[in-house]
Amino acid sequence: MILWVVLAAAVAGLAGVGAYALWAPRRLVTPGQRGSYEALSIANQAAPALRSGMSAEAIGRALGPLRSLLATSGVIVGDETGVIASDGVEAKNCDLLGAAVRSVMDQGRPVLLSGDDLRCDHLAGRGLNTGVAVPLQVDQKVVGALIAVDSSAPPGLLRLCGEVAKFVSTQLELAELDLSRRRAVQAELQFLRAQISPHFVYNALTAIESFVRTDPDRARELLVSFAEFTRYSFASHAQYTNLAEELRLVDIYLELERARFGSKLGVTLKVAPEVLSVRVPSLVLQPVVENAVRHGIEPKGAGSIKIEAVDSGAAALISVEDDGAGVDARRVASALAGKSASVGLHNVDERLRATFGDGHGLVIETAPGAGTKVSFSVPKFRSHAPRSGSGYAKLAAQ
Amino acid sequence: MTDTGAVVGVVAVSLATAVVGSRGLRVSRTRDDFLVAARQVPSGLNAAAISGEYLSAASFLGVAGLAMADGVGALWYAVGYAAGYLVLLAVVAAPLRRFGAYTIPDFAEGRLDSPMLRKVATGFVLVICGFYLLPQMEGAGVTLQVAFGGPYWVGVVVLGVVVTGAIASGGMKGITFVQSFEFWLKLVAIALPALALVAVFHHPSLDAVTGKAPAVFERATTVRFAEQTGIRVTVPVRVVIHGYVDGTAHDATPPASVELTPGVHHVGAGTSISFPAGSAAPTPTSGVLTNRQWLSPLLLLGGRSIHPLAATYGIILATFLGALGLPHILVRFYTNPDGQTARRTTAIVVMLLSCFYVWPALLALLGRIEAPGLYLSKATDTVVLVLPRLAVGGVGERILSALVAGGAFAAFLSTSSGLLIATAGALSHDILAGGVKAFRLSALGAGLVVTVAGLAVRGSSINVLVGWAFAVAASSFCPLLILGIWWSRLTRRGALAGLLLGGGSASGAVISAMAGAATTGWPAILVQVPAIWTVPLAFAAMIVVSLLTPRSLPSDVMGKLRALHLPEALRQPGLSDP
């Protein structure tokens, strides 16, 4: 009995899912709604490809949907080099079309193409002897042209083609915007890399120098560490690394600081091995530790630092705590806002937020004389971080 | 009949777990151990942790118990539990680690860009964890019952309280170390008694299995009949009875011995009968297989031959494909630094599991020969716990029962803590959208629900319950993972349809099987080994609906497939981040 109920429920479920999948668009009542739905959903299929810019491959992927939007036999896109992609017609070897593209780009306005412009074997053979060519503009600059060809060109085709070209242009502009934002983020990271503070370089070299006569072996080791540190910091490695790598850099850094402070600098590391594989933007941990040394330990002359990374379900909690001088809360706020000379924390905070969202910035607990604790959480998996669509994740595309 | 050895074993395991669990962070104070602390977990340790979390009550008690009751065909469960990792190794381990997904809902959302899919996946995580937690609770109930002689609910409540408390208080920090410790514990706790028993039984005569002499009680044995049972006596035997036999009450003090004549006797529920050493064991009139049936290589559902080939294929499908979709296992893979180590870890897991499953098979055989009383009391699931007592006496018995009780408790602890963490994680992260506090509340709530439900499943076979959890996983997450990783044309709607249809029908079948529907013929196969039809159904639904709905294709499919399949070193920086 229950078996039949279950089977019936399963069949009903199958039917329901199938109906939902197949007939969702048809539930729209008026023809107008249906028309808008179809046009927009086709346009949205073209959008992701266009958002990756004006490359032959991307345009090629977008042309299918664009042709169904225009409902013509063929669609062609070209730039100053000639035809770059076409759909529905074979246009690669048609010099005449390349010429048409260039002339539209020169004139900067829509042009009707007649049989003379379309006398390629392939087009003429199929009776496609009329067409419309419209320019594609990004930031007021003509970057290419869109051509629709068919056996007859109804008067409205020019306007429809113009609207489609505007849509394409908007998407290309967005692609351009993405690109410039990516460049900005990358520039910021490069800036941080160049931020190994002169202060640190001076201190490290002085410390090494003090060992040169008394303990040449130690001095040599420290120089190797210093070289390794600078190499890691300057190298244009991946935007992301894992926590284990970051801890390695911290270790090298602390080795150099220990040379200076000797036994006056105590370091405790507490790590849950589960979180070592967590991916973090590179160079997020070392600046925080350096901050603890410079603003916590250095003013006091001695102290200890505790670095912790623990597992908390879907996120890893990372904290750096020192028992040093502590800072006034207002100065911390202005440092985080990027208004003070200490760029490190501000930059780390910005990048954490840009990558994981505003809930994952630095949390700083401090008061004068009470030490400082800087902590942040890193999600173990990020499916669609708030700004990743334009920020770090897409740096990869370059 | 409290067994001090077992008490010591259970308490020692709990304490050791607490110690390893709370000190499981690596701490360093000097330069040298800084590097050690920051080093990735080696594959061997991680593999032991995965195996530790995986080997549950079903493996430790259930496989031997079910094989003893339903014949060697039940060993297909053991084969499947180990072989599931072979599928995992070949098909999903490395790509999934490269993708960086931490949970299955993460993967569902990340691969298909659908928050809706994430919610549905979370729902199935809860369903699977639920089905899987119940047998752990039952196992704990049975184990403590055997060890301490108390009522069934004591074990369930003890396990519920210990696990829920440990997780809700945040006491399970070094989970990798805990789980790997418990793997080795379980391996020793099952292998050592099995070896000792083989030695003690002096190479037992295989006649008992091949069908000549009737099984014999080696030592004086008291059998407690939980329910009304008919028994067939072949050789007259003098026994001491407490309770009802053939409608006559026997409760004289001091107990008088009564002769059971050859023939069929009806024993009332709650009766206990003490048999002297060396007497031939009676057989229940129903439910015990002949030796020929017992040796059949195909799975006999509930000990009856109902389309055994179909049942076997059903279990093979469920266990081979179900391991992919277990929510608490995937989380452990995240500890591997990259895809290659994930693969190496899985290969080691397969080997470790294979080493483990030899022993339950051996114990089932020994149980059939040496512990015929379990057939009478219908407590074959306790065979692993009872055997050491039957075989050896004195200190040896104490040590062995401490070992098996401790090992069994380790099995419940590790699996149920992994499952409860997965449940609480899914609840707090995807449903309550909260932080640490929400996690603790979810752990408390889920622990309470499972403990109460654990009281209700008494008497079902542990292994069958776990097999059902695998069937639901195989019909929901397995198609999602396999198609999601290997098929570029999978769409949101396709995934959703397959998940709902496959997972829903498997859950429905399992629930109707629990409710006792359809116990004969093909309907019994369809509800009791649902994987045989729900897995193909889920795959078909995903593929067909995906092909019908190309418009709901997620964006940047190629980028995602690259993130899944390109080795980390070949990948452009950052591409791994979907």
Interface residues (C-beta under 8 A of the other chain):
Chain A: M1 I2 L3 V5 V6 A9 A10 G13 L14 V17 G18 Y20 A21 L22 S41 Q45 P48 H237 A238 Q239 Y240 N242 A244 L247 R248 D251 L254 E255 R258 G266 V267 T268 L269 K270 V271 A272 P273 E274 L276 S277 R279 V310 D311 S312 G313 A314 K380 F381 R382 S383 H384 S388 Y392 A393 L395 A396 Q398
Chain B: G24 L25 R26 V27 S28 R29 R31 F34 L35 A37 A38 R39 Q40 V41 G100 A101 Y102 T103 D106 E109 G110 D113 R118 K173 G174 I175 T176 Y334 T335 N336 P337 I421 A424 G425 S428 H429 G435 V436 F439 R493 G494 L496 A497 L500 L501 G504 S505 G508 A509 I511 S512 A515 A517 A518 P523 L526 V527 L537 A541 V545 L548 T549 R551 S552 S555 D556 Q572 P573 G574 L575 S576 D577 P578
